[in-house]
Amino acid sequence: MKKVLVFLVDGFEEIEALATIDILRRGNVDVTTVSVTGKKEVMGSHRVPVIADVLFEQADFGVDMLVLPGGTTAFNDHDGLKAKVMEFHNAGKHIAAICASPMVFGGLGILKGKRATAYPGFEQYLEGATFVPEAAVVDGHITTGRGPGFTFDFALALLEILEGEKVKEEVKKQLLLM
């Protein structure tokens, strides 16, 4: 079973986090939510509280992919998370970010020479990337997503990476996206 960590910080975009978790779990991916706030209860940008599975310090990073939902720039302030993103990138392991969060990848210099997308206005933070205004952009082991309205596209792209096209199509059918 493939394993993924989805990170949560106060102000995260609920649709991007929860729909991604839901879609991945429907595809039989083991998803663990990780709070980077020092507490398990994390408040979304629209005041929806979510209880994370583990704190950052407790997370098992022996996983297949790291996912950063958007809604806030706060992920950029967590040095431990940025170190893990860089470690995964250097190992060629899958990393994904949507909305404002691709700025973390840009700031780390890992988008140089890559195609990427982000929420309107955050293009400037995709340092060295070729910006493409698509729902989800997969370039090698890096996936970026545009924003909340494109979460299904983003999450389904991640599911296809992890479990293949057949599983992605099965989940799309369950969701009536055919």
N, C-alpha and C positions, 0 to 999 in steps of 0.2 A: 504494500500500500504506500502510495506517495504521501509525503508529509510536507506541510506548509505552515509557516508562521505568519500571522497577520497582526501587525502592530497597531496599538491604540494609544492615543494621546488625547488629552482634553481638547475639544474642538474638532475632533475627527468628523468627517462627513459620513453620517450613518448609512445612507444608501450605498456608498462605495464600499464600506467595510462589510455591512451585514449581507447585502446581496451577493457580494463576492464569496463570503463564507458559505452562504446557503448554496450557491451554484457549485462550488467546489465539493461541498459535502454531498450534494446530490450525485456527483460523479465519483463518489467513494474515495475522496481525498481526505486524509486525516489533517484537519485544520486545528491549530492551537492559536488562541488569541493571547497576545502578549502586551501587557501594560508597560509603558515606559514612564509612568508617572510616579512610581513608588507606592501606588495603592491599586487594589484590584478594580474598584469602581471607577470607571472612566466616563466622563460626560461628553456626549456628542455635541456637534455644533448647533443642533436644534433641541437641546436639552433632553435628549434620550440617554438615560444612564445605561451602561453596559458593564457587566461583571466579566472581566478578563479571566481566562483560564489560569494564567501565571503572570508573575512579575518578570521584568526583563532579566533580573539577576537569577531567576529560577529556570529560564528557558533552556530547552535542549536544542542546540543549533545543528544537530545532526539531521537536517531536513533537506528537501529538494528545492525549496523556493522560499524567498522572503517577499512579503507584500506590504506596501505602504499605501493605505487609503489617503485621500486628500482632505480638504476642508480647512487646513491650517498649515502654517509654516513651521510649527513647533517641532516636527521631527528633525528639522535642521539643527536644533539646539541639543540633541542627544548624541554626545560623542561616542558612547558605546554602540549605539545603533549604527552610526556612520562607519565605525570600525568594522562591524559585522557585514554591512553592505559591501564595503571595500574588500573584505576577506572573500566573500562569495564571488564578487566580480573577478578578483584575481584568480580564483579557482575555476572560473568559467561556469559557475552555478547560476541558476535562474534567480533574477531579481525583477521585481515589478513595482510600479508606482503609478498612481493616477491623480489627476487634478493638479493640485499645487505641489504634491510630493516629488514629481520628477526633478524639482529644483535640488533635492538632496543629491541625486545622481549627477546633475550638472555641476554642482559645487564641488563634488569629489573628482571631477574631470573624467568621469567614465562614459560620458556621452560623446566625447570627441570622435568625429568621423561616423557617428551613428545617426539614424533617423529616429526622431522622437516627437511626442506630442505632449501637451499639457493644457491646463485651463487657460482661457484667454487672458492675456496680461502676464502670464508666467513664462512665455516663450523666451524672454530675455535671460532667464535663469538656466536655460538648457545649453550651457557653455560648450561650444564646439559642435553642437548637433545641427543637423538639417531638420528644421521644424516642418512637420506635415500635419495639417489640420484634420486628421482622421480619428475615428472613434478609439481605435487601439492600434498601436504600432509595435510589431515584434521585429527586433533587429538583433539577431544572434540570441544571446542569453538574457537580453534586456527587453522588457515589455513596459510600455508606457500607455496611459489612457488619458483621454481628453477631459472627462468630468462626469458629474452625477448622471446625466441623461444617457451616457454611453457605458454605464457600469456593466450591463449585460454583455455587451460586446467585449469589454475588457476581461470580465470573469470567464467568459466562454473561450477567449483566446488562451487564458491561463490553463483552463481545463484541457484544451486540445494539446497544449504543450506537455502537460502532465500525464494525460490518460489517452490521448489520441482522438482522431476525428470521430470515430464511431461513438465513443462515450459522449463527446460534445454534442453530437446530433441527437442522441437519446435524451440528454438533459434538455436540449432545445425543444424537443417534442413534448416532454413533460411540462415544460413552461408555456406550451402553445405558441412557440416562436417559429413554427414551420410555415 
